[in-house]
Amino acid sequence: MESMPFHPQPQPDTACESPNRNGLRVPFGLRNGRVWAPREVAPGLACGCVCPACHQPLIAKAITSTKRVPHFAHAVEVACETGAESGIHMRAKQVITDRMRVALPAWGGNLLDRPNPPTGRDNLRRPYEGRRIDIPGSDAPLLKVHQEFVMDGFIPDVHAFDADGELLIEIRYTHAVDDQKEERVRAGGYRMFEIDLSGMDRDTPHDPDAFERLVLDEPANRAWICFPGAEAAWAESKRLLDERIEEINRQIEEDARREQREARQRLEALQAEAKDKEGRRAYMRQKLRTRHLPALAELPGRVSPDRIASFTADLEAQAADRIAELREGLPSALDRLCMKPDEDDWIYGVAPALWRLCLLRHYVQRREPGDRINNRDVFQWIKSSFPIDRDLYGLFIAQYDARREAREAGYRKRTLDFWAFTEEENGLIPNFYLPVNRFIERLAWLHVLKPVPGELGGYEVASPPDHGMFPDAEVAPD
């Protein structure tokens, strides 16, 4: 790298040393198409450098100081806020071009689009995992390097070739790769990774060796934007997993159909044996099951994760405008609570956020302090206001009635299991009371409602000072 001899000289009093908007003084100057660190050039105006952003003359300062880091300053005060940003960006690209190497990041998928290993659930909600795809990071010698190489519809910061072919590198300091650029990279099937310098220590740009290590070697500050080979391997793993789950679901459906046939056959046989006690019990069990057989046959499909996810997404899209209207002006803690996903909150046939926001408006915002409410009344309002899944609700009520009858007969039954259903069927049926009960409990945790002592499921609306004092409160724990 070119360097200039050291010639001490007075620094002009007019130099503007104000830091940029990011808190950094200008760490690099531009001269003859390259960017230089202060100790790589002559001090003062003799450095011959201009600002990488505004191209105004710079002064190299504090080159021999033991108390201040060497840096550049504008020779005269100008309204330039991006000198540091531009210099860092250009210097990073220059370092890669000069050294002809760079550390490639590891690839291990991501939680949002490519969980690693791929995961899925069958219609009975049992989890499965596919083959994990992990590609370790490596140090890549570069065969060719171009800066700002014009491609089809976009310009990468660095265009290079390594042993595996074409490689695109992005330098992030303030702006990440946008969606449009990523789409074009993916459409072209290019490998691209990003080096993120946004979180580096403010002194690092003023230490050329430390800055070079950060650009070339630091594994923690880089990630793949697009890695077609790894993504194809992950997609193949996901495809094989989906095929496996599809086969399992076919077996589940076949077993359900066989169970229906066998159930009808058992019922016919048990009708002839109903005279003895065990026969009468078996007959009664089958009789109780028979009225629910259509709903039980569809139960695994109705509560499958894929169906719930698709169903919930459709509900949220349909109710987006109404949800936005009801959220307007809501304190942040209540807003987070209403938007917080919860188990089985889809069963009321409406977007989960919408029924919570409507419940909040009907039972809190339109009530006076001290007004009483009860969980039972709230659920009846939910049931009459929204199109709940009647088949699932019928199965739940069958469980609930069975427990009530057992208690009336003197049994201390706590679970909702219905003896006429199998253990697996009982486990799949959602509890229609719990989503409402949990939401009301969390409103009480936020002091919007207050429990009424001695009244099961009873609450009263809190006074206005109570439910206006929690804008930064966390949503109630599960």
Buried (B, 14 or more C-beta within 10 A) or exposed (E): EEEBEEEEEEBEEEBBBEBBEBEBBBBBBBBEEBBBBBBBBBBBBBBBBBBBBBEBBBBBBBBEEEEEBBBBBBBEEBEBBBBBBBBBBBBBBBBBBEBBBBBBBBBBBEEEEBBBBBEBBBBBEEEBEBBEBEBEBEEBEBEEBEBEBEBEEBEBBBBBBBEEEBBBBBBBBEEBBEEEBBEBBBEBEBBBBBBBBEEBEBEBBBBBEBBBBBBBBBEEBBBBBBBBBBBEBBBBBBEEBBEBBEEBBEEBBEEBEEBBEEBEEBBEEBEEEBEEEEBEEBBBBBBBBBEBBEBBBEBBBBBBBBBBEEBBEEBBEEBEEBBEEBBEEBBEBBBBBBBBEBEBBBBBBBBBBBBBBBBBEBBBBEBEEEEEBBBEEBBEBBBEBBEBBEBBBEBBEBBBEBBEEBEEEEEEBEEBBBBBBBEEBBEBBBBBBBBBBBBBBBBBBBBBBBEBEEEEBBBBBBEEEBBEEBEEBEBBEE
